[in-house]
Amino acid sequence: MISTKGRYALRVLIDLAEHETENGEYIPLKDIAERQEISKKYLEIIVKDMVAGGLLTGMSGKGGGYKLCRRPEEYSIGEVLELMEGPLNSVACLADGEFECSRRKNCHTLPMWIEFDNMVHDFFYQKKLSDLID
């Protein structure tokens, strides 16, 4: 399940893309929070991770705020969700490479989980931020 952290990160990116100015001004977080009806305090946590992950650039002080690092068509939804949520694997044995399962060699369901995870991965990585913008 995708948490609010992942969903709100997408909303922030969409908001920034839709309100991007021609001269590349930074957009204040309070403006994003108001438009998206999300707590500014919660968004501060989310955008901090997004800046650290290279999705956004931020500037503090007068004229500060956030803006996209790339064009919307260069962001895959998969990279955003994995940054915010971690691996999008369905079962522990696929999510954690160090997870040891004594049944792995005899697991009849493992191929199904691998196929499912590949479909999820492909779906989210083929979708671009630009696909979500009006």
Sequence and secondary structure as in RCSB ss.txt:
>XXXX:A:sequence
MISTKGRYALRVLIDLAEHETENGEYIPLKDIAERQEISKKYLEIIVKDMVAGGLLTGMSGKGGGYKLCRRPEEY
SIGEVLELMEGPLNSVACLADGEFECSRRKNCHTLPMWIEFDNMVHDFFYQKKLSDLID
>XXXX:A:secstr
   HHHHHHHHHHHHHHHT  TT   B HHHHHHHHT  HHHHHHHHHHHHHTTSEEEE STT EEEESS GGG 
BHHHHHHHHH    SSHHHH TT   TTGGG SSHHHHHHHHHHHHHHHHH BGGGG  
